[in-house]
Amino acid sequence: MGRLFAVEIVYRGIFQKNLAKNISRGIVLAAKYDGKPGISFGRYGDSPERNGIPAKNFAIVATDAETLEEGMAKYEPKEVDITIAVDDTLCKGVESWAWYGLQPINRLLKPGGTLIATSMHDYDELIPMAHQKDAPYQMAIVKGIPSFAGLWVYKDDHTDVRILGAIARVLPELFSLDSVEKAILEEWHDPLKVTSARKSAERLTTRLVQPTEGNPEKPYEFEFPKWWEMREGLAIPSIPLGEGMKDPTTAQVGGFQPDRNPTFKKFSTRTMRPVVDFDTCVKCTLCWLQCPDSCFDVTPDGLYDANMQACCGCGICEAVCPVDNCITMVNEAAFSDNASQWEMWKQDKSVYKSWLTEKIEHKPERSHGFRIRGQYQDQIKTMVAEGILDAPGKEEITEKVVTDAGEASAGG
């Protein structure tokens, strides 16, 4: 048997569906030009994707047809050479319809494999998000903001081809940069995308992550019951009703905190989270009423504390809050835990106020779809001007480059 290569692309359901498809297809096309057969496919046959829910695409490539057939006989790869996280907050772990409990982003990586993440953060910020792994692995960062658009709108900012260039750099046995160029010209017919891929390969750096580095929390584990252990019939345990909350300073019990699913944690869907200024809250109840996931707990003093295990980060609470800056959606990458904000505020309000001010500095630009026609082109212009994206020929950017979203972001 020959050599089998496997790459997984982990993405936000709906928001990055087309991006993941383009990457997995591009991998197979590039491998073809290196004389290797391959196949790309989605994690689900019926595509039950929801906004923000982690989902996967796979690309399987082999050195010969027989080895590819052997690899295709499995439902999905049990280990991969490369994991690609097209949103850096996915580094905290992923859980979707077909998984049980939060799973590490690097769970399938072979020893010495590479985790590629698109991010504006550096290694010291991303590595602590990912769970520790028994064997060393590499991390590579493709600089850029998460490429969100939607199922019907594709945000062509060259993230797809830049990741293909990064793969050629970290795993040249899979395909060469020349093969990436041929695949891009076949699929996209755009020489500027070739430039983006080549610049990405040139600029890419990697960092070896040791087993002692990363999130030390033990990932969720489960065991299927043996056939002789199964009880008669089918029973699904219900979730208890819940109970009052306890004030950490006065020990007063009141309000209401519903019990939630002990296994399924919605926070893996989140790219942003709400932070609450309890000092300005007017107790209008709108966040509690309008939250689609019922993630707000009612505190003994009549405030509303967002349960960060249950919050999916949709931002509706911020939208309905009538008080300016009482609820602010903040980049999820700025947080290292899901602790109660209300408890922190009760224990030391001055410390909480400083914490709140620091977190709000990480308020991101909205990137889930578009508000107005031409919004993305304006974003590109601003990012190039501020140095976030380094477009080729930046000093000679023409109006055409500014209005062409793909050209302006090339090589960013």
C-alpha positions, 0 to 999 in steps of 0.5 A: 500500500502507498501513502494516504493523506487526510486533511480536515477543514473545521468550519462554522456551519452555513457561515463558512460552508462554501469556503470549506468546500472550496478548500477541500476541493482545491486540495484534491485538484492540487494533488491531481497535478502531483499525480495523486488521486483524491476525494473531498466530501462533507461531514454530513450527507444530509447537511444538517447545518445551523448557523455557527455550529461546527461542521467538517469537510475532508480531503483524502489523497493517496499516492495510488488508486488502491490506497485511496480506495482503502481510505475511502472505505472508512466513514471518515478519517480516524487521524489526519495530517492537517487540521484547518480551523477557518475560525480561530475560536474553534481552537477552543474545541468543537461539538456538532450534531454528530459528536458527543461532548466538546472535542479538542480541535487537534483530536484527530491530528497525527503526532507531528501533524499541523493545525492551521488556523486563520487568525490575527492573534499569535501563537501565545494566544491560540495555543492555550485555547487548544487542548493538550495533546499527548504528542507534539504537533505543529501550529501554523497561523494564516494571518487574517480575520475569520472569513464569514459570509453565508450560504448564499453570499461568498466572501471572496477574500482569498482565504481558500487559496492562501490556505492551499499555499500554507498546506504546500509549505507545511506538507510538501509531500502532499502537493507542491506550490506549483501544483497549487498554482495549476489548480487555482488557474483551473478552478478560479482562472485568476492569476492574482489568487496564485499570488495570494497562495504564493505569498501565504506560503512564503510568509507562513511560520510554524510553532512546535506545540509540546504536550505540556502546552495548551488547555489542561482540561480533560475532554469529555469522554463517554462509553457506549453501553454493552448490549447486555447492559441495555435496558428494555425500551427507550428512555431519554432522561429529562433535564431537571427544572432548576433552582434559585441562585445563591448570592456569593457575598450574602448567601441569599438564595433567589431568582431562578437558574434552570438546569441545562444539558450536562453534556451538550454545551452550546458555547462551541458555536460562539465567535462572540460573547456578551459582557454585561454592565450590571451597574447600568442594567434597568432590569427590563427583562428583554434579554431574558425574554428574547434569548433564543436559547434561554441562557440568562439566569435570573439572579437574587437581586433581579439582574440577568446573568448570561450562562456562558455554557449555554450562550451561542453568541447570537447577539440578540441580547445586545440588539434588544437591550434599551441601554447603551453599552449595557450588553456588548458582544466581544470577541470570544478569543479574549476569554479563557473560561465560562465563569459567571460575570454576575458572581465576579461583579458581586465579589468586587465591582471595581475589579469587574468594571476594569475587567469589563473595560478591558474586554470591550476593547476586543469588540469585533466588527460584525462579519456574519453576512452583509448589512449594505451593498458594498460593505465588504469592499469598504472593510477591505479598504479600511483594513488595508489602510490600517495595515491589517491586510498587506495587499500586494502593491499596497502603495499603488492600490487603485480604485479597481483593487479597492472595489474588487474584494478579492484583489484587495485582500490578496496576500493579506 
